[in-house]
Amino acid sequence: MDENWGGSPVDLSFNDAIIEGVYIEELKKAIEERGLDVPPFYGLALDDESADMEQIISGFRAFVKSIA
């Protein structure tokens, strides 16, 4: 039995959940199965209240420049 299941909710920070979800895993798998290159993915931290909008936009612009 997993000790993390059940009981009171645990307070998690945003850094605890920086992983790809099932949808993205399956999307990448489907792309690769078709012999295609997986495009670069970037997650905008729009739901992170501690992130400043300018920081979010700056990080996204840097990502776009890095793949252009």
C-alpha positions as CSV (number, residue, x, y, z in Angstrom):
1,M,0.0,0.0,0.0
2,D,1.3,3.5,-0.9
3,E,1.6,5.7,2.2
4,N,0.9,8.8,0.0
5,W,-2.6,7.6,-0.9
6,G,-5.5,8.4,1.4
7,G,-5.7,10.7,4.4
8,S,-5.3,14.5,4.4
9,P,-4.1,16.3,1.2
10,V,-0.4,17.1,1.1
11,D,0.6,20.6,0.2
12,L,2.7,20.4,-2.9
13,S,4.7,23.1,-4.5
14,F,4.6,23.6,-8.3
15,N,8.1,22.2,-8.5
16,D,6.8,18.9,-7.2
17,A,4.7,18.3,-10.4
18,I,7.0,19.3,-13.2
19,I,6.5,16.1,-15.2
20,E,4.8,15.2,-18.4
21,G,1.3,13.9,-18.0
22,V,-0.2,10.9,-19.6
23,Y,-1.7,12.9,-22.5
24,I,1.8,14.2,-23.5
25,E,3.4,10.8,-23.1
26,E,0.8,9.2,-25.3
27,L,1.0,12.1,-27.9
28,K,4.8,11.7,-28.1
29,K,4.4,8.0,-28.4
30,A,1.9,8.3,-31.3
31,I,4.1,10.8,-33.1
32,E,7.2,8.6,-32.8
33,E,5.2,5.5,-33.9
34,R,4.5,7.3,-37.1
35,G,8.2,7.9,-37.7
36,L,7.9,11.7,-37.1
37,D,10.1,13.9,-35.1
38,V,8.6,15.0,-31.8
39,P,8.3,18.8,-31.8
40,P,9.7,20.8,-28.9
41,F,7.2,21.3,-26.1
42,Y,7.1,24.2,-23.7
43,G,4.8,24.6,-20.7
44,L,3.7,28.1,-19.7
45,A,3.4,28.5,-16.0
46,L,0.2,30.5,-16.2
47,D,-1.3,28.8,-13.1
48,D,1.7,29.5,-11.0
49,E,0.7,32.5,-8.9
50,S,4.3,33.0,-7.8
51,A,5.5,33.5,-11.4
52,D,5.5,37.1,-12.7
53,M,3.9,37.4,-16.2
54,E,7.0,39.1,-17.5
55,Q,9.1,36.1,-16.3
56,I,6.7,33.8,-18.1
57,I,6.8,35.7,-21.3
58,S,10.6,36.1,-21.1
59,G,11.1,32.4,-20.6
60,F,8.8,31.6,-23.6
61,R,10.6,34.0,-25.9
62,A,13.9,32.5,-24.9
63,F,12.5,29.0,-25.7
64,V,11.2,30.1,-29.1
65,K,14.6,31.7,-30.0
66,S,16.4,28.5,-29.0
67,I,14.4,26.4,-31.5
68,A,14.3,28.9,-34.3
